[in-house]
Amino acid sequence: MLPETPNTASLDAAAAALPPAWIEFKPEIGLVLGSGWSRAVIGRDFIDRLPYDSIPGLGASTVQGHAGEARLLELGGRKAVAFCGRRHFYEGMGWGPVVLPIELMRRMGVGNVLLTNAAGAVNPTLGPGDLMLITDHVNTTGLNPLQGPVRPGWGPRFPDQSEVYSKAFAAAIRTAAANLGIGLHEGIYAFTSGPCFETPAEVRAYHIWQADAVGMSTVPEAIVANAIGMRIAAVSCITNMASGISAQPLSHAEVMEHTEACAGRMASLVEAIAAVAPH
């Protein structure tokens, strides 16, 4: 049986929870801020906020480091909507909560999407504290949030994925990072369903597949946003070496420790990315 996928009625119900002012705001960029990345906007002035549990089908995040609210704000001189924290497939609620932020962005007219996450390094040249611009991905799960009926506004039955992550958007981000003096690696991200960390054998397989980092998010949102026709950029904060590369057991505490240490660079980069998002 396929995992539960959102139907048109549930998408409409979620969209109905958005106040009219949110639709009228017309953000130029939407952000999904993963583990630790919400610090990029928390503490800043904002125009309005909505807790996730006030949006039908989204619900409060169950993972430490995910704030669980959406905010309207100005970021990098641009209108933005930020989803502070994300829902994950491994939480067991199906695809709906995972991809609802993208659908809500679509209803708000967002054209540019920035996805962020914390990830483990598969490429041994990466290490904790590095930031990596995602250039492509590998979906290791065999699952896809587009399975099931075609939803209105979600593009064709068989969307092309030749350029999920916008090359033009990526080029602007490289320049912005260089201007800030922030080191920015580039690589391929492997998506696993979680919640277990990967085995050493799995990590060796991902390395053969040319993946540079691995994590439990981002790709489902990218798949839907790409099908819709949005321009996508994605950045990982490397928080640990993947299983088998380091002898140290993996833990979510290590993930949170390294995202906290990187908070300043992450915040600066997010603001710069908002400023350079395509018009």
Summary of the structure (lengths in Angstrom):
residues: 279
radius of gyration: 17.3
end to end distance: 41.3
largest distance: 52.1
contacts: 987
relative contact order: 0.22
helix: 34%
strand: 23%
